[in-house]
Amino acid sequence: MSDTFLTKLRLVVMNLLEYAVWGAWLISLGAYLGSDALQFSPIQIGSFFATMGIASLFTPALFGIIADKWIPEERLTSLCHIMAGAFMIVAAQQTTYEALYACILLSVCFYMPTLGLTNSVAYTVLGENDLDTVRHFPPIRVFGTIGFIIAMISVDALGFKTGPEQLYVSAGLSFALALYMFTFPATRKPKSAVREQQTLKQRLGLEAFELFKDRQMAIFFLFCMGLGICLQITNGFANDYLTNHFGSDPQYADTFGVRYSGTLISLSQISEAVCILLIPFFLKRYGIKVVMLISFLAWVLRFAFLGLGDPGSGVWLLVLSMLVYGVAFDFFNISGSLYVDKQVEPRLRSSAQGLFLMMTNGFGSFIGSYAAGYVVRYFGYPHSWFVFSGYALVITILFYFLFKNESSNRTAATAH
């Protein structure tokens, strides 16, 4: 086997485990929180998904700086997963809102930075092997989605979606990845200027924040936050919508979409796996603005189809909602990460990825999770889905007029 194949295989396994950790609970947690065992309110359910936003407000940027400055990113990833898994085990044993919330929050504080760190590991390894990231990263990243799907369907098939067992599964996968990351050779940090000649900003690793000085990059990050608001809405409420809302109606209680809602939702991730492979073509052919606009419009359809469908005669609309998710997520999340990577020097790679996550999974998810809880409580199902769809349409229009992508060519030219 060639060295290139082995390099890619190593990154494939890393991505598969990284997202399997998340897939074990992200989609099914809402069903558990709203089940008869816990009976948490919509606002309480939303607050659990806001923990990822809270964690992403500071931990990806902080850990990205640590990885760029002091601890190799693959070693830091391992340490983070050890801590994330430990807190997830404790979370599985809690039944009160306060205790369970605290444990989930602590776990995701260590997990969320690894999303950016593993991207950074992949970009670094590919760069060291003279492999183009836009061409080679998406086919590797697709195995992260496959890992997410395998974990999610396994939890659904084993009957764990309304119980704490899903959290134990996630913890076990975290520990497996932590051990695996120690098989990576430690990354050599790029040589920096003599310490005495560095500014305080350089010593603290805050240079990536200078991206906000560029008007179009600042607009790009703000709209990343806007799309980030959409990220956790279906994660938090789609399974609760199918399992508990429709499950309480006798005409839908025994339908496939209710009994195996996690498997139905997994079509979203299957679509995601396919759409990742389209990114190199669309990104190089049409550029970041068109790709992002496609993502925005896909979110409009994602929410609208959920509101119009049901697990009975309208199940085809639910299926369409799941299928369009691949475009909605990938054309924003993966393309955005690649775009940001091209705007910075390699020595700031982890910091920049942390900044991207801070805006999307941080501010965006935090606002979206809490706002969604109030929207669902006020409007109820299925009307709340139309509110979310209208929001996505508004930011689509704003992005079209405000983002010009003037900075990409100029900045990218000095990035590598």
NUDO-557766 format. One record per residue (C-alpha): x, y negated, z; residue in three letters. Coordinates in steps of 0.02 Angstrom, whole numbers, plus 50000, padded with zeros to 5 digits. Layout:
! NUDO-557766
XYZAla;...
This chain:
! NUDO-557766
500005000050000Met;500624982549958Ser;501054969550088Asp;499674958350020Thr;498374972050046Phe;498954975450224Leu;498924956750262Thr;497144955250201Lys;496624971150293Leu;497274964250456Arg;496264948350433Leu;494724958450382Val;494734968150546Val;494984952050644Met;493474943850562Asn;492394959450579Leu;492674960350767Leu;492584941450793Glu;490824940050726Tyr;490224956850792Ala;490484949450966Val;489244935850922Trp;488044946750823Gly;487774958150972Ala;486744944751061Trp;486514928650962Leu;484954933950867Ile;484184945151000Ser;484474934451155Leu;482924923951123Gly;481844939651125Ala;482624944851291Tyr;482414927851370Leu;480584926851318Gly;480194945051363Ser;479094950651508Asp;480674954151609Ala;481214935751615Leu;479784925451541Gln;480814909751515Phe;479964894651436Ser;480384888051260Pro;481394873851336Ile;482354886051445Gln;482674897151294Ile;483294882051197Gly;484464877651339Ser;485364894351322Phe;485734891051140Phe;486274873551187Ala;487674881351290Thr;488594884251126Met;488394865751089Gly;489024860751261Ile;490514872251245Ala;490904866151070Ser;490894847951123Leu;492634849851196Phe;493324867551196Thr;493684869951008Pro;494604853350998Ala;495514856451163Leu;496024874251122Phe;496484868950945Gly;497694856251017Ile;498414869551134Ile;498644881350985Ala;499494867950879Asp;500634862351020Lys;501024876451140Trp;500214893751128Ile;500164903350963Pro;498384903850899Glu;498264922950893Glu;498834924451075Arg;497634910851130Leu;496224919751038Thr;496604935551137Ser;496584926551304Leu;494944917951261Cys;494094934451220His;494654942351382Ile;493814928351478Met;492264927951366Ala;491994946651388Gly;492214945851576Ala;490894932251597Phe;489714941551480Met;489794956851593Ile;489334946251742Val;487924938151641Ala;487154955151603Ala;486874957651790Gln;485924941351818Gln;484034938951812Thr;483774921251877Thr;483834906551756Tyr;485214897151847Glu;486404911851866Ala;486154918751691Leu;486324901451614Tyr;487954898051707Ala;488734914551653Cys;488224912551470Ile;488904894851471Leu;490584900451541Leu;490694914751416Ser;490364903851264Val;491594890851328Cys;492934903751290Phe;492114911451137Tyr;491704896051034Met;493524890251015Pro;493954907050937Thr;492864903250785Leu;494074889550736Gly;495614898750799Leu;495284914250694Thr;494994903150541Asn;496644894750578Ser;497514911650596Val;496834916850427Ala;497344900650341Tyr;499084901750416Thr;499364919950369Val;498714917350192Leu;499814901950172Gly;501354911250232Glu;501014924350099Asn;500744911249961Asp;498894915749942Leu;497644902049897Asp;496414899850042Thr;494934894549933Val;495114910249829Arg;495614923149959His;494794917550121Phe;492934919650075Pro;493104938250030Pro;493984940950196Ile;492734930550295Arg;491304940750222Val;491824955050336Phe;491444943850483Gly;489654943350423Thr;489674962250399Ile;490264964150579Gly;488874952550637Phe;487584962950541Ile;488224979550608Ile;488174973450788Ala;486464965350769Met;485644980450686Ile;486454992150813Ser;485734982150958Val;484024982250872Asp;484075000950833Ala;484615005551009Leu;483174995751084Gly;484314983151171Phe;483554967251097Lys;482434963851248Thr;483674969251381Gly;485384964651454Pro;486244979251368Glu;486624967951219Gln;487774957751331Leu;488784973051379Tyr;488994977351195Val;489644959851161Ser;490874961051306Ala;491574977651244Gly;491874970351072Leu;492734955151148Ser;493954966251241Phe;494294976351083Ala;494714960650986Leu;495794954051128Ala;496874969651118Leu;496914969150928Tyr;497544951150923Met;499104956351018Phe;499594966750865Thr;499844950550767Phe;501604943550764Pro;501694927150857Ala;501504912150742Thr;503014900650735Arg;502414883050770Lys;502954870150640Pro;504444859450686Lys;503864842550749Ser;504794826350771Ala;505994824550916Val;504934822951073Arg;505684806251121Glu;505134799150952Gln;503344805150967Gln;501934793751016Thr;500784798351160Leu;499424802551033Lys;500604814850947Gln;501124822851111Arg;499304825451159Leu;498874832650988Gly;497534819650949Leu;498104815650773Glu;496694825650692Ala;495464812650759Phe;496234800250637Glu;495154808750504Leu;493754797750571Phe;494694782350508Lys;494264787350331Asp;492484781350298Arg;491954796050190Gln;492724808850308Met;491814800550452Ala;490184801750353Ile;490574819850311Phe;490794824150496Phe;489204814950544Leu;488204825050418Phe;489084840850479Cys;488324836450647Met;486644833850561Gly;486714851050483Leu;487384858150646Gly;485714853450723Ile;484914866550609Cys;486124880550656Leu;485414886450821Gln;483564883450786Ile;483214900050702Thr;484504908950811Asn;483554903250964Gly;481754904750907Phe;481574916150755Ala;481634932350855Asn;480514925350990Asp;479314919450853Tyr;479214936750774Leu;479314947550931Thr;478274937851057Asn;477174926050955His;476604938550823Phe;476814953250942Gly;475424946451052Ser;474224947250903Asp;473464964750881Pro;473444963350691Gln;475334960950686Tyr;475924970250843Ala;476364986450752Asp;477104978850595Thr;478924981750548Phe;479304963250564Gly;478794963350747Val;479454980350801Arg;481114978250711Tyr;481244959350701Ser;483134960150722Gly;483284971050568Thr;482174959150469Leu;483224944350524Ile;484794954050475Ser;484304950750294Leu;484934933150330Ser;486674939850366Gln;486624951550217Ile;486224936550108Ser;487634927150194Glu;488854941150150Ala;488404939649966Val;488394920649961Cys;490134919150037Ile;490814926749878Leu;490034912749776Leu;490954898949869Ile;492604898849771Pro;491644896649607Phe;490444883249669Phe;491744873649768Leu;492984872649625Lys;491674869849490Arg;490524857249577Tyr;491464850349728Gly;491014848349910Ile;489574835949887Lys;488544847049773Val;488904862349878Val;488334853350036Met;486764846949950Leu;486324864649900Ile;486524869750082Ser;485394855650142Phe;484014860450021Leu;484184878750072Ala;483844873650254Trp;482254864950197Val;481654881250119Leu;482284891950264Arg;481144883250388Phe;479664880950270Ala;479584899450225Phe;479624904150410Leu;478134892950443Gly;477144899450295Leu;477494917950321Gly;476894931550439Asp;477364949950469Pro;475794955850377Gly;475304950450202Ser;476474935550213Gly;478024945850253Val;478744941750080Trp;478904923650134Leu;479864928950288Leu;481004939150176Val;481294923950065Leu;481724913750220Ser;483024926750269Met;483774927550094Leu;483954908750074Val;484894907950239Tyr;486484914350155Gly;486574898650048Val;486044887450193Ala;487404893650309Phe;488874897950196Asp;488824882950081Phe;488944872050236Phe;489954881450365Asn;491254890650260Ile;491434877150127Ser;491544863650260Gly;492924872950351Ser;493914875150190Leu;493654856850144Tyr;494294850850313Val;495804862350300Asp;496284853550138Lys;496234836350221Gln;497594839350352Val;499394844650366Glu;499704862850420Pro;500354857250590Arg;498624850050630Leu;497634864750560Arg;496954871550724Ser;496554854150790Ser;495594849750632Ala;494594866050637Gln;494194862350819Gly;493594845150769Leu;492464852550635Phe;491724864750762Leu;491504850650888Met;490394841250766Met;489404856350703Thr;489284868950844Asn;489574855450974Gly;488564839650953Phe;487464847250818Gly;486994863250909Ser;486794854651076Phe;485574841951008Ile;484694854650898Gly;484424867751033Ser;483644855851159Tyr;482654846351028Ala;481994862650955Ala;481384868151126Gly;480354852351146Tyr;479704853350967Val;479134871350992Val;478304867051157Arg;477404851951084Tyr;476914858350911Phe;476934877150943Gly;477154890650813Tyr;477094889850663Pro;476934870850648His;478634867650725Ser;479464875850574Trp;478744862350461Phe;479444848850575Val;481174856750558Phe;480964857950369Ser;480494839550358Gly;482034834850458Tyr;483164844650341Ala;482374835850191Leu;482704818650264Val;484554821850295Ile;484704829450121Thr;484134813150044Ile;485274802750157Leu;486794813550117Phe;486494811649930Tyr;486574792649940Phe;487904790350076Leu;489264803250042Phe;490384798749895Lys;491854810749927Asn;493104796949888Glu;494384803250013Ser;494584821249960Ser;495784819249815Asn;496864806249902Arg;496994815350068Thr;497154832849996Ala;498624827349892Ala;499664824550049Thr;498974839150148Ala;500154853050093His;
